[in-house]
């Protein structure tokens, strides 16, 4: 172990070695069982007499921090790590984050795994082609130049493969040069915002909508304005004037799951043209469609170059890959490349190379076809079970695509829905509230049910647990109302 000890400007050398090693053990940087350098070697590195190091080691051993084994060396004692909590406490420091960070939450909706995982936006990790991906990554590692810096827009091979894929599967017309590879949807929005917007610009978002996008825009100093959504998608007539950009999820609105109809898409483009507004179209999971004909992306209908199209591989493959992309009009290409460069230079090239080969070899298309069948079965079973077990409490919003469905409460309040979700989680049933997705919660009371990560054989039992939670919460509310009524009557 290359152990760092600083003796520059110090006088009590043996005491300083003792204090720094002790602090490292209390802080957990040196863990129980870690081997320390022999006294002769550490003395040589530090440029001190061996006796100086020996005195420090002996002092630590006497206090129980070190143990020695003849012929093996000197090691951190097994109990040394337990003293970490009572060790030196770091001072908070004088540095403080910007004010905006105090007002934004860190979204960690489910900190531990759930037996019945109904989280939204999570694909099936067990269905990921792990063996194929390992071979592709190994091939990428062996390729010449695999370890060098790349272009901010991404590997040309991947950009070309993405352009072909979205051209065939989604009808998006774009040159590969207009494709920029990003670290998922979140970074795509960060890059386009930095390239296009100034602090203080007004940005319209769907309400309810995906909270992290709002938080991102607020952190960049934008004024975020909510626009209501109905069963046909974003209500174009409610878009505020003097808006610089509109963010939409038209193919499968998050979180309600509705699809923006063709008339609304055209109306949105007409409104954007009349108000000189940019549109960011987030098409995050529309590869999975179970009924009906797909509607053309807003980008395909755009003839003026106002739409930035965003896609992600987090829902189709794995969130851990952290790979997505954006397609920009040619006029915005240079600014986007520079914004990506200052953000992180470029996305990981090894993953890009593997994904490019996966797309070109047809592996991705085969994976989508297989998973479309898997998710279709889960979607159909989930919707049937929701109607049967929770129809009294929830109305399922029709949805024919993606990895989740939403259901609005028929009579339960936001407080009651929150209590149902809490009790469900206590029983290892991971469901999410619809209302917390509003710009200013509480929004419409309801629940979200993802089916990407839950096996089909667990869906019914998971929904039955939610049904039981509803029964408890509604029953308690009825008893409480009856008690109040009796008191009022008396």
Buried (B, 14 or more C-beta within 10 A) or exposed (E): EEBEBEBEEEEEBBBBBBBBBBEBBBEBEBEBEBBBBBBEEBBEEBEBEBEBBBBBBBBBBEEEBBBEEEEEEBBBBEEBBEBBEEBEEEEEEEEEEEEEEEEBEEEEEBEEEBEBBBBBBBBBEEBBBEEBBEEBBEBBEEEEEEEEEBBBBBBBBBBBBBBEBBBEBBBBBBEBBBBBBBBBBBBBBBBBBBBBBEEEBBBBBBBBBBBBBBBBBBBBBBBBBBBEBEEBBBBBEBBBEEBBBBBBBBBBBBBBBBBBBEEBBBBBBEBBEEBEBBBBBBBBBBBBBBEEEBBBBBBBBBEEEBBBBBBBBBBBBBBEBBBBBBBBBEEBBEBBBBBBBEBBEBBBBBBBBBBBBBBBEEBBBEBBEEBBEBBBBBBBBBBBBBEEBBBEBBBBBBBBBBBBBBBBBEEBBBEBBBBBBEBBBEBBBBBBBBBBBBBEEBBBBBBBBBBBBBBBEBBBEBBBBBBBBBEEBBEEBEEEEEEEEEEEEE
